[in-house]
Amino acid sequence: MAKKIENLKDVSIEDSFKQLDKIISEMDSDKCSIEKSIELYEKGSKILNAVDKKIDKIEKDLKILGK
């Protein structure tokens, strides 16, 4: 991975999905070792957790606006 994400809170949902696509592609490659796969899986999990929190916040904001 060429670009290291320092703070997942500052990354857009769209950019997070792009990162996840890159991770999946790298994991699918025949050259990805088990150790690298585990590292990528952990990174992907962190990105997914950050996206989930962002989506939850957006849903809460929309509920507030809908009242």
Backbone torsions as a table, in degrees:
resi	resn	phi	psi	omega
1	MET	NA	122.1	-175.9
2	ALA	-75.0	-36.3	-173.8
3	LYS	-109.2	122.5	178.4
4	LYS	-92.9	131.2	179.4
5	ILE	-89.2	118.7	-179.2
6	GLU	-81.6	-44.5	-176.2
7	ASN	-135.5	106.8	-176.4
8	LEU	-64.8	-21.6	178.8
9	LYS	-65.9	-26.4	-176.3
10	ASP	-90.9	-0.7	-177.3
11	VAL	-98.7	135.0	-180.0
12	SER	-68.4	160.9	177.7
13	ILE	-61.0	-42.0	-180.0
14	GLU	-61.4	-44.2	178.3
15	ASP	-66.5	-33.5	176.5
16	SER	-62.9	-42.7	178.3
17	PHE	-66.5	-33.7	175.4
18	LYS	-63.7	-42.6	177.2
19	GLN	-61.0	-43.2	179.7
20	LEU	-63.4	-39.1	176.3
21	ASP	-60.1	-42.0	178.5
22	LYS	-64.4	-41.3	179.4
23	ILE	-62.6	-45.9	-179.7
24	ILE	-61.8	-43.5	178.8
25	SER	-61.0	-42.7	-179.2
26	GLU	-66.8	-39.4	179.5
27	MET	-67.8	-31.3	179.8
28	ASP	-74.9	-17.4	-177.9
29	SER	-69.3	148.7	-179.7
30	ASP	-69.6	-16.5	-176.2
31	LYS	-90.1	0.4	-177.0
32	CYS	-84.3	118.7	179.9
33	SER	-74.7	167.1	177.7
34	ILE	-62.2	-42.4	-179.9
35	GLU	-61.6	-43.6	179.3
36	LYS	-66.8	-37.8	177.8
37	SER	-61.3	-41.8	179.0
38	ILE	-65.6	-43.3	177.9
39	GLU	-60.0	-46.0	179.8
40	LEU	-66.3	-38.4	177.8
41	TYR	-60.5	-45.2	179.6
42	GLU	-63.5	-41.5	177.8
43	LYS	-63.6	-44.0	178.2
44	GLY	-61.7	-39.0	178.0
45	SER	-62.8	-40.7	177.9
46	LYS	-64.1	-42.0	179.2
47	ILE	-63.8	-45.0	179.4
48	LEU	-61.3	-40.9	178.2
49	ASN	-62.6	-40.6	178.9
50	ALA	-65.5	-42.2	178.6
51	VAL	-63.7	-42.6	179.6
52	ASP	-59.1	-42.9	178.2
53	LYS	-63.8	-40.7	178.9
54	LYS	-64.0	-43.0	-179.8
55	ILE	-66.0	-40.8	176.2
56	ASP	-59.1	-43.0	179.6
57	LYS	-64.4	-42.4	178.6
58	ILE	-62.0	-42.7	178.5
59	GLU	-61.5	-42.4	178.5
60	LYS	-63.8	-42.4	179.0
61	ASP	-62.9	-39.5	179.2
62	LEU	-67.3	-36.7	177.2
63	LYS	-64.1	-40.3	179.2
64	ILE	-64.6	-42.7	179.3
65	LEU	-66.2	-29.8	-178.4
66	GLY	-77.5	-10.9	-179.6
67	LYS	-80.5	NA	NA
